[in-house]
């Protein structure tokens, strides 16, 4: 009668599959939340860019008003120039006009900077809006599919759990209680395959005797990591005899 090796292999496979389903079930809503957060952030930057463009327009308008006011003042000074006889007053007026001109140049430079800035932002807005719209559409599809997937995962998990229960029930009682205790502590990670002569969990070699026992399907614990072992391939050739 073959040992429990093939049963342990099947238990390990089912437990790993249940673990993977669990993480898929957990990940789905997390991915959804992450996508929602990203869209909210992108939408926010679009709004901020639009707001900046709007604010720039207001600032530019204010500065244009200020230029007009200064120009009107300059025109007034220039008119006064013709009516003044005192050299001192004339010179003072010329200085006023020169400083008004400087002032206008400064404001014009500021307007230019604002225009360049807001043009750059304005150019980005349509692209960003398009990207947000696409992300929202993708999200709607993802959300719809996610619900289907979660349902499927839950069904697969229930099936695997049912199968696991049946397979575990076929273990000899003493081995089952050992297995239950270890799995209870460390989950599916308390079982490991041996490939060739190496424990695939801790990469320590088992003895030739243990490898042969495993190939016969016998119950073997890894001397290094304490895991329950089974031979990886059901039809592997017998362990090579020591040279
Ligand atoms: Zn080990």
Boltz pocket constraint, residues with backbone or C-beta under 6 A from the ligand:
constraints:
  - pocket:
      binder: B
      contacts: [[A, 192], [A, 199], [A, 200], [A, 201], [A, 202], [A, 203], [A, 204], [A, 222], [A, 223], [A, 224], [A, 225], [A, 226], [A, 227]]
      max_distance: 6.0
